[in-house]
Every structure is written in structure tokens, then in C-alpha cells.
Amino acid sequence: MEHFPVETYLKQVTGFYELLAGLEDIADIHTDADTWTIRNHVAHLIDSASNNHQRFVRLQLSPSIVFPSYEAEPWVDTSRIRQMDFRQLILLWKLYNEYLLEIIRTIPEDCLMHTWQPENGRSPLTLEFLVQDYYVHMKIHEKMIGEIAAVCSR
């Protein structure tokens, strides 16, 4: 039995990918709408997928983990995404998310309340919350990217 709306999440990923595929020409434009470019957002979303991949797997293997928090700016800066072809970057993001959906699809119910304790002292978060929040976070970035695209199309 699936505990998450995996097909809904897949549609979200597919729709977002289709949006991104049409934005290659403006991927590196800085606007007043956001401090990051579309490319920066995509790099951040890949980092988010990578970090959450670890959480989604490790929390199935242990009832509680302490795992480092994610530092968005240094990760994006260190990834050197400016050298990557934009189409490869968004394809990596899409394929990574499809892989995560396969992991999410099979999370056992008895693992949903396993908790991640961030190193920064914040309250523990359950695996169930982390999965749901991952897709909320994705929607926030999709909206931000849409705002950048709207400014660039004026």
C-alpha cells in the first residue's frame, strides 16, 4: 500500500520538467524577481534531491538519525553548475526525482514516524513529513521560477 500520492508527485515532476525545458534561453538571467537564476534554482533542487535521498533511505534503516542540515548557498556555489549544459542539468533533476519516487513508493508504514534530528538543534522531523515537505518545497521553487520567467517575457 502506498502512503504517498506518488502519481500526483510524478505529474508534478513531469510538469515542472516541461516548464524548465522551455526556459533554457533565460536560465542564466538575473532578475529583480529573485536573487538566483533559474539554473541556480535547478542546482538547488538537485542538492535537495540528493540530501533527501539520504534521509529517505537512512530513515528506513534506523528509527532515528542525526544528519547534517543543508546549506543552500555553499552547495549551489560549490556545484559549479555554470559549466553544465542546462538540458543535462534539468534531465539529471528529472531522473533523480523519478528515482526518489521509486524509493518513496515502497516506504514501509512502520518507518513513517522515524525521525531525522538536524545537527542545528531544530526539532526532529518524521520521514512522513520530510517526504511531504519535499514536494511542497518543489512547488515553492516552481512558483519562483515561474515568476522569473514572467519577468523575462515582458
ZALUM-843295 format. One record per residue: x, y, z of N, C-alpha, C in turn. Coordinates in steps of 0.2 Angstrom, whole numbers, plus 5000, padded with zeros to 4 digits. Layout:
<nodes>
XYZXYZXYZ;...
</nodes>
This chain:
<nodes>
500449945000500050005000500450065000;500350114996500750174995500450225001;500850255004500750305009500750375006;500950385000501050454997500750454990;500550514988500250514981500750514976;501050464975501650454970501450474963;500850464961500650484954500650554954;500350584959500250654959500950694959;501450664963502150684963502450684957;502350624953502650614947502350664942;501750684942501450734937501750804939;501850814945502150874947502850884944;503250824945503950824942503950834935;503550794931503450804924503250874922;502750894925502550964923503151014924;503451014930503951054931504551054926;504750984924505250974920505051004913;504451004911504251034904504251104905;504151134910504251204911504951224910;505351194914506051204914506351194907;506151144903506451134896506351194892;505751234893505651284889506051354891;506451344896506751404899507451414898;507751374894508451374893508751434891;508451474887508651544884508751594890;508351584895508351634901508651604907;508951544907509151504913509651544917;510051594914510651624917510451704918;509851724917509751794918509551804925;509851854928509651884935509151934934;508651934938508051974938507952004945;507552054946507452084952506952034956;506651994952506151944955506451894959;507051884959507451834963508151844963;508551824968509251834968509651774964;509251724963509551664960509351664953;509651634948509451624941509051554941;508751544936508451484935508951424936;509451434933510051374934510151364941;510251424945510351414952509851374956;509251394954508651354957508651284955;508851264949508851194947509451154951;510051194952510551164955510351154963;510051204966509751194972509251134973;508851124968508351074968508751004967;509251004964509650934963510050924970;510250974973510550964980510050944985;509450974984508850954989508750874988;508650854981508550784980509150744983;509750764982510250724985510250714992;510150774996510050775003509450735005;508950735002508350705004508350625002;508750614997508850544995509150505001;509650535004510050515010509550505016;509150555017508650555023508150495021;507850495015507350445014507550375015;508150355013508450295014508650275021;509050325024509350315030508750305036;508250345035507650335039507250275039;507350235034507050175033507550115037;508150135038508650095041508750105048;508550155050508650175058508050215060;507750205066507250245069507350315070;508050335070508250405072508950415069;509050475066509650485063509850565065;510450575066510750645066511050655059;510850705056511150715049511250785048;511750805044511950875044511350915040;511250975042510751015038511051035032;510651065027510851085021510951155020;511551175018511751245017511751265010;511151295008510951305001511551344997;511651405000512151444996512851414994;513151385000513851354998513751294994;513251254994513151194990513051224983;512651274981512551294974513151324972;513551364976514151394974514751334972;514751284976515251234975515051184970;514451184968514251134962514551144955;514751214954515051234948514551224942;513851234943513351224938513451264932;513751314932513851364927514151324921;514551274922514951234917514451184914;513951164917513451114914513051134909;512851094904512351114899511751114903;511251164902510651164905510151104904;510151084898509751024897509950964901;510650954901510850894906510750914913;510750974915510550984922509850974924;509450994919508650984921508550904920;508850874915508750804915508950764921;509550784923509850754930509250764935;509050824936508550834941507950794940;507650784934507050744932507150674934;507750644932507850574933508050554940;508350604944508450594951507750594954;507350634952506650634956506250574954;506350554948505950484946506250434951;506850434952507250384956506950384963;506950454966506650464973505950434973;505550444968504850414968504850344969;505250304966505350234967505450214974;505950254977506050244985505450264989;505150314987504550344991503950294991;503850264985503350214983503350154988;503950134990503950074994504150085001;504150145004504250155011503750125015;504050075020503550045024503250085029;502650075031502250115035502550125042;502850065044503250075051503850115051;504050145046504650195045504350265045;503750275044503550345043503650395049;503650365055503750405061504550405063;504950375059505650385061505850455060;506350475064506450545064507250565062;507250625059507950655057508050705062;508550715066508750765070509250805067;509050865064509550915061510150925066;510750935064511350955068511251025072;510851065068510751135071510351145077;510051085080509651095086508951105085;508651105078507951115077507651045079;506951055080506550995082506650935077;506550875079506650815074506050815069;506150795063505650785058505550715056;504950695055504750625053504950615046;505050555044505150535037504450555033;503950545036503250565033503250635031;503450675036503450755035503950765030;504550735030505150755025504850745018;504550685017504350665010503850725008;503350735012502850785010503150855009;503550875013503850935013504250945007;504550895005505050894999504650914993;503950894992503550914986503250984987;503151004993502951074995503551124993;504151104995504751144993504851154986;504751094982504751094975504251144972;503651144974503151194972503351264973;503651284979503951344980504451374975;504851324973505351344968505051344961;504551304960504251314953503951384952;503651404958503251464958503851524957;504351514960504851564960505151574953;505251514950505551504943505051534938;504351524939503851554935503851624935;503951654941504051724942504651754938;505151724938505751744934505551744927;505251684925505051684918504651734915;504151754920503651804918504051874917;504451884922504851954921505251954915;505551894913505951894907505551894900;504951884901504551884895504251944893;504251994898503952064897504352104892;
</nodes>
